[in-house]
Amino acid sequence: MTLTTELPDLATRQQVAEYTQTSIPTLARWAMEGTGPKVTRLGGRAVRYRRADVLAWINSLADAS
């Protein structure tokens, strides 16, 4: 596994977990609860996150505090 500070345009849950320093199970729970970054499903199964959605979600957390 390679840690990176860059997030691709379409990121896997693992990449978002590394980027946000959050666990994969937490991201999965947030996706089910609708409280985390917006999830995009490819083919109905593959979970991906758009970089713009992840950054918008992070900004919304900063704005709320």
N, C-alpha and C positions, 0 to 999 in steps of 0.2 A: 504494500500500500504506500502510495506517495502522497504526502501532505502538500497541499498547495494553497496559496492565498487567492488564486484565481478561481472563478466559478464560470463554467462554460454556459453558453446560451441556453442549453437544455441539459440540466444536471440530474444525475442519479440521486437517490436518497443518501447514499454513502457520501457523495461529494458535498451535498448540502449539510450533512451531519458534520463533516470535517470543517467546512467553511464557517458554520455557526457554532462550532464546538458544542454540539448537541448530540445525544445518542440517537441511533436509528429507531429504537423502540419509542422514544419520545416523539420523534417526527411522525412516526406511524400513528401514534395516539392523537397527536394534534390534527393529522389529516382526517381521522375518523370524527373528531370533535368539531372540525372546521375552524380551529383556532390558530393554526400555523400558517405557513406560506401556502398559497394556492397550489394544488396538485394538478398536473396534467397526466392523463392516462393515454398511453399509446396502445392501440389495439385492444383497449378495454382492460389490459392487465399491467403492462409495464408502467411503473410510476416514474414520472419525471417532473422536475421543477424548472420553470422558466426563470432565468436569472433576474429579469425585470420584476417578476412576482416576489422572489425572495428578497430583493433589495427594497421593494415597496413595503413588504411586511416588516422588515427591520426598521425602516424609517417610521412606520406607524407606531412601533413600540417606543421609539425615541420621542415621537410627538406626544405620546400618551403620558409621559413622565414629567 
